[in-house]
Amino acid sequence: MSLNPRSVVLTSGTLTPMDSFEKELQTVFKFKLENKHVIDMDQVMISILSKGCKGNSLNYSYKSRDNDDLLQDLCNILLRIAKSTDGGMLVFFPSYTAL
């Protein structure tokens, strides 16, 4: 804000709800466009996995993110899900390093 920009365009599928996003940025957007989801809830399955196929704790903290066993476990999980999911899957990672 100190640079006094004339406009800022933010696009993402993960900025909703905008109210909380505005609070995080400590600003108010004069113009906003929020669209509804393009998929139905029966097309979505959200899961949080804490252990991998080998029983490893899926803890990708800074200390353990280079652990090859954890990476292999994650790859096996994603492969199993992909094989059993007809419509594909979308996976979110917390950073480009994790990706």
C-alpha positions as a Markdown table, in Angstrom:
| # | Residue | x | y | z |
|---|---|---|---|---|
| 1 | Met | 0.0 | 0.0 | 0.0 |
| 2 | Ser | 2.9 | 2.4 | 0.6 |
| 3 | Leu | 3.7 | 2.3 | -3.1 |
| 4 | Asn | 0.1 | 3.6 | -3.8 |
| 5 | Pro | -0.8 | 1.2 | -6.6 |
| 6 | Arg | -3.6 | 2.2 | -8.9 |
| 7 | Ser | -4.9 | -1.3 | -9.3 |
| 8 | Val | -4.2 | -4.8 | -8.1 |
| 9 | Val | -5.7 | -7.9 | -9.8 |
| 10 | Leu | -5.9 | -11.1 | -7.8 |
| 11 | Thr | -7.1 | -14.3 | -9.3 |
| 12 | Ser | -7.3 | -17.6 | -7.7 |
| 13 | Gly | -9.7 | -20.4 | -6.9 |
| 14 | Thr | -8.6 | -20.3 | -3.2 |
| 15 | Leu | -9.3 | -16.7 | -2.2 |
| 16 | Thr | -12.8 | -17.3 | -1.1 |
| 17 | Pro | -14.3 | -16.1 | 1.2 |
| 18 | Met | -13.0 | -12.6 | 0.2 |
| 19 | Asp | -13.9 | -11.1 | 3.6 |
| 20 | Ser | -11.3 | -13.1 | 5.4 |
| 21 | Phe | -8.8 | -12.5 | 2.6 |
| 22 | Glu | -9.3 | -8.7 | 2.9 |
| 23 | Lys | -8.7 | -9.0 | 6.7 |
| 24 | Glu | -5.5 | -10.9 | 6.1 |
| 25 | Leu | -4.3 | -8.2 | 3.7 |
| 26 | Gln | -5.7 | -5.4 | 6.0 |
| 27 | Thr | -7.4 | -3.8 | 3.0 |
| 28 | Val | -10.8 | -3.4 | 1.4 |
| 29 | Phe | -11.3 | -4.2 | -2.3 |
| 30 | Lys | -13.6 | -1.8 | -4.0 |
| 31 | Phe | -14.5 | -4.2 | -6.8 |
| 32 | Lys | -14.9 | -8.0 | -6.2 |
| 33 | Leu | -16.1 | -10.9 | -8.2 |
| 34 | Glu | -16.7 | -14.2 | -6.5 |
| 35 | Asn | -18.1 | -17.1 | -8.6 |
| 36 | Lys | -19.8 | -20.2 | -7.3 |
| 37 | His | -18.1 | -23.5 | -7.5 |
| 38 | Val | -18.3 | -25.3 | -10.8 |
| 39 | Ile | -18.6 | -28.7 | -9.3 |
| 40 | Asp | -21.2 | -30.3 | -7.0 |
| 41 | Met | -20.4 | -31.5 | -3.5 |
| 42 | Asp | -21.1 | -35.1 | -4.5 |
| 43 | Gln | -18.1 | -34.8 | -6.8 |
| 44 | Val | -15.7 | -34.0 | -4.0 |
| 45 | Met | -14.0 | -36.1 | -1.4 |
| 46 | Ile | -11.7 | -34.2 | 1.0 |
| 47 | Ser | -9.3 | -36.3 | 3.0 |
| 48 | Ile | -6.5 | -35.6 | 5.4 |
| 49 | Leu | -4.0 | -38.5 | 5.6 |
| 50 | Ser | -1.7 | -38.7 | 8.6 |
| 51 | Lys | 0.1 | -42.0 | 7.8 |
| 52 | Gly | 1.4 | -43.4 | 4.5 |
| 53 | Cys | 1.2 | -46.9 | 3.0 |
| 54 | Lys | 4.2 | -48.0 | 5.0 |
| 55 | Gly | 2.9 | -46.5 | 8.2 |
| 56 | Asn | 5.2 | -43.5 | 8.2 |
| 57 | Ser | 3.8 | -40.4 | 9.7 |
| 58 | Leu | 3.3 | -37.9 | 6.9 |
| 59 | Asn | 5.1 | -35.1 | 8.6 |
| 60 | Tyr | 6.7 | -32.9 | 6.0 |
| 61 | Ser | 8.2 | -30.4 | 8.4 |
| 62 | Tyr | 11.4 | -28.7 | 7.3 |
| 63 | Lys | 13.5 | -31.4 | 9.1 |
| 64 | Ser | 11.9 | -34.3 | 7.4 |
| 65 | Arg | 10.8 | -33.1 | 4.0 |
| 66 | Asp | 13.9 | -34.5 | 2.3 |
| 67 | Asn | 13.3 | -38.0 | 3.7 |
| 68 | Asp | 13.1 | -40.3 | 0.7 |
| 69 | Asp | 10.9 | -42.9 | 2.6 |
| 70 | Leu | 8.3 | -40.2 | 3.2 |
| 71 | Leu | 8.4 | -39.0 | -0.4 |
| 72 | Gln | 8.0 | -42.6 | -1.6 |
| 73 | Asp | 5.1 | -43.1 | 0.7 |
| 74 | Leu | 3.4 | -40.0 | -0.6 |
| 75 | Cys | 3.9 | -41.0 | -4.2 |
| 76 | Asn | 2.4 | -44.5 | -3.5 |
| 77 | Ile | -0.6 | -42.9 | -1.8 |
| 78 | Leu | -1.2 | -40.5 | -4.8 |
| 79 | Leu | -0.7 | -43.3 | -7.3 |
| 80 | Arg | -3.3 | -45.5 | -5.5 |
| 81 | Ile | -5.8 | -42.7 | -5.4 |
| 82 | Ala | -5.2 | -41.8 | -9.0 |
| 83 | Lys | -5.8 | -45.4 | -10.1 |
| 84 | Ser | -9.1 | -45.5 | -8.3 |
| 85 | Thr | -10.4 | -42.0 | -9.2 |
| 86 | Asp | -12.1 | -41.9 | -12.6 |
| 87 | Gly | -12.5 | -38.2 | -12.8 |
| 88 | Gly | -8.9 | -37.3 | -11.7 |
| 89 | Met | -7.7 | -35.6 | -8.6 |
| 90 | Leu | -6.5 | -32.3 | -7.4 |
| 91 | Val | -3.7 | -32.2 | -4.8 |
| 92 | Phe | -2.6 | -29.1 | -2.9 |
| 93 | Phe | 0.9 | -28.7 | -1.6 |
| 94 | Pro | 1.9 | -26.0 | 1.0 |
| 95 | Ser | 4.8 | -24.8 | -1.1 |
| 96 | Tyr | 6.7 | -25.2 | -4.4 |
| 97 | Thr | 9.4 | -27.0 | -2.4 |
| 98 | Ala | 7.0 | -29.6 | -1.2 |
| 99 | Leu | 5.6 | -29.9 | -4.7 |
